[in-house]
Structures are given as structure tokens and as C-alpha cells.
């Protein structure tokens, strides 16, 4: 029997509060609600997590004492109720009533009175409660991240914080091997889907409103794929040439792999490697949909398999594991799960990957280092340290001036209704 969407959302949020990622917690619950409620469930989960640091600070003011850990689902439901009252168009009485009703399905009847009292007190004291928030909580970002962004991006920090709290735009990548961007824009208009051409990538189209991929003309034929415009810059910067041998070293789920092949169908070889064999299946599915191919390989980029011979690749793409701070609006659980102590560990891993792959690059070849972070520790500082270690490595500046010039690369910052925040550095082996 299907469960209430708010009960399902509370279960998802409780799992995230317990340490699970949203990608792990949400899919099983999507199958337990009515099909018509799946969009609402996703909205409730993503929206609450985007606002979670602020909601947690408000809730702490409203509770006389913290809830026990075993009542994490009640805490999640209270946060969900506060989100509906503060950030959605749900009428106040309906939000309170629906949240209290969801308590029954959680089988926590003792919390019915508490839930009602907390939400109604919030409605009475909303302005005072919001005034008492510190700047980090008011920005809906964890305090460690708020301080780091203030220090590293003082001029544009408000834009970054605002973008991190917004629903991201839905951006497409047109497969120009099959159809031109202008022709695809015309198909979208004919289907009643409003869209505009992207400003950075010649294959990018930004939809006015998100739609189900099943509504996109030619999607199953591989005419278009969903990919943020900032991510599309990877294949463009890599600039693969006919006859090149290319390694996409951290390839899953395959968007960049597919784009490389779409831009240059005359490659001698394209190897898509990932440490997770299960996620490589996603790469294969994406390639099959667009009708292209690559050699799939399971391997750790910091210790590449011996099958990858020394100095055998003309181009290597390193889309390194990172904190995902630049795509926090797409992965709002990062605000809850990521810790400041993770950053140096990630930087060490990123450096190990660069050192592991560098011997596989031909002299005269280029390695493109990319992250979806906007933190210096994962970006310019990693590249700077690598250049100091490898005397035959030099930084190459891109031909186009886009994003923000950093000491060792270029940074795209997250934009409201625009691209995500990604960093790129092109390193040549001399």
C-alpha cells in the first residue's frame, strides 16, 4: 500500500541525517508513494535539504531539549514542516495538518502534540526566530563552509550562497553529430518547451522549466542529453583530435565521455575508466543511447591498471572526486554530510590521482584536471603542488576567457539560472 509523501520524505531525510546520501536514501521511497506524488516527494526532500542548516537552527530554538537519536524521523518531519511553512506555497493550515497527520504513519503518536505545538509556535514567532539566526544559518550553509566561502570569494559570496539554495536549471547537450543546436531548439519550440541557447558551450540549451526526459524530442535517439553547461566545458577544453587516444579516468556516469565522442568521432581509442564497476554500467547505458562506444575499464586512477601502458594517451581527463561544493544545489545533502576535515583528505586523493595518471600521458600531450568544487584547496593548490613535483608539467591557459582566472586554472562559479561551479586546469607534458 502506498505511503503518504510527507511520511516518505521524513524517512528519506532521517536516513540522510543518519549519514546516508540522498542518492541512496531517495530511490527506495520513490517506489513506495503514488506515481503522481513522486515529484512532490523529490521537491520536499531536495528543498528541505537545501535549507537544512537554517531549519536546524530554527528548530533548536523551538525545542526545549533535543530529540533522542532514535526519534530522528520525528526530527526530520519537524524540519520538513518548517520547510513547507517557510519556503513553499502550501497554505499554513494545510502544511501543519499534513505534517501532524504524517506522525501516525511513523507510529510516533506521542509526537503529535509536539509537532503541532512546534509548527504553530513557528507561525506565531517567525520574524523573531529568523532575526536570531547567525549569518551562516540565515544563508542556509554550514558554518565551516560559510566562513570558507567568505574568505575565498568575498566579492561574489552572496551570489554563490544564493545559487547554492536554488533549484538548478535543466540544461541539455545537443549531439551535433545527429542534429544542429538550432534545429533542436526548433524541435523544442514545436513541442511547447521553452528554451534558449547556452552562452558557453556550442552544444548547450537551457530549458525555461525542467521537464521529464521522456518529453524531450529525440532523447531516446540520442539527439540530446541532460548535462550542465559547466560540465560541457570539459570535452571542449580537452579538444580531442582525429586519431587521438583518450582516457577519461573517472568517467561515471558518462556525460563527459559521451560528449568527447560526440565532438570527435574519429578517435583511435577512448577508454572510460572508473573505480566503481557498477557505475560503469551507467556509462555504458549512456553510450548505447546515443549510439556510440568506448572501452570500459574498472580501475583506480591513483594506481592505474597495468593494461594502460606508459605514455600511451594523447589526452587524459581527470574529473576528480571532490567535495561537490560547486554543485551543492544539485546535491543538497552535501550541506549535511560534508565536513571541513574531508577537504584535505580529498586534496590528497586528487594529488594521488594526478601522480598516478601522469606517466600514462605522452610527451606533448595534455591532462585536463576538473572538479565540481569552488574551494582553492581542491583546485589551484592541488595543481600548484603537482606542478612543483613534476618538472615536465606546465599549465596551459585556455584560448577563451571565461569564468574566473585563478592562479592555476579557471573557475566557473555557480550562477542562478546558469552553470554550476566547476574548476578546470589544462596541464601539458613537455
C-alpha positions in Angstrom: 0.0 0.0 0.0 1.5 3.4 -1.0 2.5 5.7 1.9 2.0 9.4 2.4 4.5 11.6 0.5 5.4 13.5 3.7 6.0 10.3 5.6 8.2 9.1 2.8 10.1 12.4 2.8 10.6 12.2 6.6 12.1 8.7 6.2 14.4 9.9 3.4 15.5 12.9 5.5 16.0 10.7 8.6 18.3 8.5 6.5 20.4 11.5 5.3 20.6 12.8 8.9 21.9 9.4 9.8 24.7 9.6 7.2 23.2 8.1 4.0 23.5 10.1 0.8 20.3 11.3 -0.9 21.1 9.1 -3.9 21.0 6.1 -1.5 18.0 7.2 0.5 15.5 8.5 -2.0 15.1 5.8 -4.7 13.6 3.1 -2.4 11.0 5.5 -1.1 10.0 6.8 -4.6 8.6 3.3 -5.3 6.5 3.5 -2.1 4.4 6.5 -3.0 1.8 7.0 -5.6 3.3 7.8 -9.0 1.6 11.2 -9.0 3.3 12.1 -5.7 6.9 11.3 -6.8 7.6 14.8 -8.0 6.3 16.2 -4.6 8.4 13.8 -2.7 11.5 14.9 -4.6 10.7 18.5 -4.1 10.2 18.1 -0.3 13.5 16.2 0.1 15.6 18.4 -2.1 14.0 21.6 -0.8 14.4 20.7 2.9 18.0 19.7 2.5 18.9 22.9 0.6 17.5 24.9 3.6 18.6 22.4 6.3 21.2 24.5 8.2 18.7 27.3 8.6 15.9 24.9 9.5 18.1 23.1 12.1 18.9 26.5 13.7 15.2 27.4 13.9 14.2 24.0 15.3 16.8 24.3 18.0 15.1 27.5 19.2 11.7 25.8 19.2 12.6 22.6 21.1 13.1 22.7 24.9 15.6 19.8 24.5 17.0 17.9 21.6 15.1 14.8 20.4 16.6 11.4 21.0 18.6 9.8 18.2 16.0 7.0 17.8 13.5 9.8 17.0 15.4 11.0 14.1 12.3 10.5 11.9 10.3 12.9 14.1 13.1 15.5 13.9 13.1 15.0 10.1 9.3 15.5 9.9 9.6 18.7 12.0 12.2 20.1 9.7 10.0 19.1 6.7 7.1 21.0 8.3 9.2 24.1 8.8 10.4 24.0 5.2 6.8 23.8 4.0 5.8 26.8 6.2 8.8 28.9 5.2 9.6 28.1 1.6 6.6 26.7 -0.2 3.2 27.8 -1.4 1.4 25.2 0.7 -1.1 27.1 2.9 0.0 27.2 6.5 -3.0 25.3 7.9 -2.6 22.6 5.3 1.2 22.3 6.0 0.6 21.9 9.7 -2.3 19.5 9.3 -0.5 17.3 6.8 2.7 17.2 8.9 0.8 16.2 12.0 -1.1 13.5 10.1 2.2 12.0 8.9 3.1 11.3 12.5 0.5 8.5 12.5 2.3 6.7 9.7 5.6 7.0 11.6 3.8 5.3 14.5 5.0 8.0 16.9 1.6 9.1 18.3 3.4 10.7 21.3 4.9 13.3 18.9 1.5 14.5 17.5 1.1 17.3 20.2 4.8 18.2 19.9 4.7 18.6 16.1 1.5 20.7 16.3 2.9 22.9 19.0 6.3 23.5 17.3 4.9 24.4 13.9 2.2 26.7 15.4 4.8 28.4 17.6 6.9 29.0 14.5 3.9 30.7 12.7 3.4 33.0 15.7 7.1 33.9 16.3 8.5 33.5 12.7 10.0 37.0 12.5 11.7 36.9 15.9 13.1 33.4 15.2 14.6 34.4 11.9 16.2 37.6 13.4 18.0 35.4 16.0 19.8 33.3 13.3 23.5 33.9 12.8 24.7 34.8 9.3 25.7 31.3 8.4 22.4 29.7 9.4 20.5 32.5 7.7 22.4 31.7 4.5 21.4 28.0 4.9 25.0 26.9 4.7 27.1 25.1 7.4 29.2 27.5 9.3 32.6 26.0 8.2 31.6 26.4 4.6 30.1 29.8 5.1 33.4 31.1 6.6 35.5 29.4 3.9 33.4 31.0 1.1 33.5 34.4 2.7 37.3 34.2 2.9 37.9 32.8 -0.6 35.2 34.6 -2.6 34.5 37.9 -0.6 33.3 39.9 -3.6 30.8 37.3 -5.0 30.0 35.3 -1.9 26.3 36.4 -1.8 25.8 35.2 -5.4 27.4 31.8 -4.5 25.3 31.4 -1.4 22.1 32.3 -3.3 22.9 29.9 -6.1 23.5 27.1 -3.6 20.0 27.5 -2.3 18.2 27.5 -5.7 16.8 24.7 -7.8 19.3 24.3 -10.7 18.2 24.9 -14.3 17.8 21.9 -16.6 20.4 22.1 -19.3 20.7 19.9 -22.4 23.7 18.9 -24.5 22.8 18.6 -28.2 24.5 15.8 -30.1 25.6 17.7 -33.1 26.6 14.5 -34.9 22.9 14.0 -35.2 21.3 17.4 -35.2 22.3 21.1 -35.0 21.6 23.1 -31.9 19.3 25.5 -33.9 17.3 22.6 -35.3 16.9 21.1 -31.9 15.8 24.4 -30.4 13.1 24.4 -33.2 12.0 20.9 -32.2 11.7 22.0 -28.6 9.6 25.0 -29.6 7.3 22.8 -31.7 6.9 20.6 -28.6 5.9 23.6 -26.5 9.2 23.5 -24.5 10.6 27.0 -24.0 14.5 27.1 -24.1 17.4 29.3 -25.0 21.0 28.6 -26.3 23.7 28.3 -23.7 26.4 31.1 -23.6 29.5 28.9 -23.0 29.1 25.7 -24.9 28.0 25.5 -28.5 26.0 22.4 -27.7 24.2 23.7 -24.6 20.5 24.5 -24.4 18.9 25.8 -21.1 15.2 25.0 -20.5 13.0 27.6 -19.1 11.4 24.9 -16.8 12.5 21.3 -16.1 10.6 18.5 -18.0 10.7 14.8 -17.8 13.3 13.4 -20.3 10.5 11.4 -21.9 9.1 14.7 -23.2 12.3 15.7 -24.9 12.1 15.2 -28.7 14.7 12.7 -29.9 16.0 11.9 -26.5 15.8 8.1 -27.0 17.6 8.5 -30.3 20.5 10.2 -28.6 19.8 13.7 -30.1 20.2 15.3 -26.7 21.4 14.5 -23.2 21.0 16.2 -19.8 24.3 17.9 -18.8 25.0 21.2 -17.1 26.8 23.7 -19.3 29.8 24.0 -16.9 30.3 20.2 -17.3 30.2 20.5 -21.1 33.3 22.6 -21.0 35.4 19.5 -20.2 35.2 17.9 -23.6 35.5 21.4 -25.2 38.7 22.1 -23.3 40.1 18.6 -23.9 39.9 19.4 -27.6 40.4 15.8 -28.8 41.8 15.5 -32.4 41.3 12.8 -35.0 43.4 9.7 -34.3 43.9 10.7 -30.6 43.9 8.1 -27.8 41.9 9.5 -24.9 41.5 8.3 -21.3 38.5 9.5 -19.2 39.9 8.4 -15.9 36.9 9.0 -13.5 34.2 8.6 -16.1 31.0 7.6 -14.4 28.2 8.3 -15.0 29.5 9.1 -18.5 28.3 12.5 -19.6 31.8 13.8 -20.3 32.7 10.5 -22.0 29.8 10.8 -24.4 30.5 14.5 -25.1 34.1 13.7 -26.0 32.9 11.1 -28.5 30.2 13.3 -29.9 32.7 16.1 -30.6 35.3 13.9 -32.1 34.0 10.6 -33.6 37.4 9.8 -35.3 39.4 8.9 -32.2 41.8 6.0 -32.3 40.7 5.0 -28.8 38.5 6.2 -26.0 38.9 4.5 -22.6 36.3 5.2 -19.9 37.6 4.1 -16.6 36.0 4.2 -13.1 36.8 2.7 -9.8 33.2 1.5 -9.4 32.3 -1.3 -11.7 28.5 -0.8 -11.0 28.7 2.9 -12.0 30.4 1.9 -15.2 27.1 0.4 -16.3 25.7 3.9 -16.3 28.4 4.9 -18.7 27.6 2.0 -21.0 23.9 2.8 -20.9 24.5 6.5 -21.8 26.8 5.5 -24.7 24.3 3.0 -26.0 21.5 5.6 -26.0 23.5 8.0 -28.2 24.8 5.1 -30.4 28.5 5.5 -29.6 31.1 3.4 -27.9 34.1 3.4 -25.7 36.4 0.8 -24.0 35.1 0.4 -20.4 37.7 -0.3 -17.7 37.4 -0.8 -13.9 40.4 0.7 -12.2 41.7 3.1 -9.5 43.1 6.2 -11.2 45.6 6.7 -8.4 47.0 3.2 -9.2 46.1 2.7 -12.9 45.8 -0.9 -14.2 48.9 -2.2 -16.0 46.8 -2.6 -19.2 47.2 1.2 -19.5 50.6 1.5 -21.0 53.1 4.3 -20.2 53.0 7.3 -22.4 50.1 5.9 -24.5 47.5 8.7 -24.3 47.3 12.0 -26.1 44.7 13.4 -23.7 43.6 12.4 -20.2 40.5 13.8 -18.5 40.6 13.7 -14.7 37.2 14.6 -13.4 38.4 14.1 -9.8 36.4 13.0 -6.8 35.8 16.2 -4.8 33.6 17.9 -2.2 30.9 18.8 -4.7 30.6 22.3 -3.2 30.2 23.8 -6.8 27.1 21.6 -7.4 25.6 21.8 -3.9 22.3 22.8 -5.3 22.1 19.5 -7.2 23.4 17.5 -4.2 22.0 19.4 -1.2 22.8 16.5 1.2 26.4 17.8 0.9 25.4 20.5 3.4 24.7 17.9 5.9 27.2 15.1 5.1 30.3 17.0 4.2 32.8 18.0 6.9 35.6 20.5 6.8 38.0 17.7 7.7 37.1 16.0 4.4 38.7 18.7 2.3 42.4 17.9 3.0 41.7 14.2 2.5 40.1 14.9 -0.9 43.0 17.1 -1.9 45.4 14.3 -1.0 43.4 11.8 -3.1 43.3 14.3 -6.0 47.0 14.7 -5.9 47.5 10.9 -5.9 45.3 10.6 -9.0 47.3 13.2 -10.9 50.6 11.5 -9.9 49.2 8.0 -10.8 48.0 9.0 -14.3 50.8 11.4 -15.4 53.1 8.5 -16.6 50.3 7.4 -18.9 50.4 10.7 -20.9 52.5 11.1 -24.0 55.1 13.8 -24.1 53.4 16.7 -25.8 50.0 15.5 -24.6 47.7 17.3 -22.2 45.8 16.3 -19.0 42.7 18.2 -18.1 42.1 18.4 -14.3 38.5 19.1 -13.3 36.5 19.3 -10.1 33.0 20.4 -9.2 34.3 22.3 -6.3 34.9 26.0 -5.8 37.4 25.6 -3.0 41.1 26.6 -3.5 42.3 23.6 -1.5 40.9 21.2 -4.2 41.7 23.3 -7.2 44.6 25.7 -7.7 46.5 24.4 -4.7 46.4 20.8 -5.9 47.5 21.9 -9.4 50.3 24.1 -7.9 51.7 21.3 -5.8 51.6 18.9 -8.7 53.4 21.3 -11.0 56.1 21.7 -8.3 56.5 17.9 -8.2 56.5 17.2 -11.9 59.2 19.3 -13.7 57.9 18.3 -17.2 54.4 19.6 -16.4 53.3 23.1 -17.4 50.0 24.9 -17.1 48.4 25.8 -20.4 45.9 28.7 -20.5 42.7 28.1 -22.5 42.1 30.1 -25.6 38.8 31.5 -24.4 38.4 33.8 -21.5 35.5 32.5 -19.4 34.9 32.1 -15.7 37.3 33.5 -13.1 41.1 33.3 -13.7 42.7 31.6 -10.7 46.4 31.2 -10.0 46.5 27.7 -11.6 43.3 27.3 -13.7 39.9 28.8 -14.4 36.9 28.7 -12.2 33.2 28.7 -13.2 31.1 29.9 -10.2 27.5 28.6 -9.7 25.0 31.0 -11.2 21.3 31.4 -10.5 19.6 30.1 -13.7 23.1 29.4 -15.1 26.0 27.0 -15.0 27.3 25.0 -12.0 30.6 25.7 -10.2 33.4 23.8 -11.9 37.2 24.2 -11.9 39.5 23.4 -14.9 43.2 23.3 -15.3 44.9 22.1 -18.5 48.4 20.7 -17.9 50.8 19.9 -20.7 53.6 17.3 -20.6 56.7 18.9 -22.2 
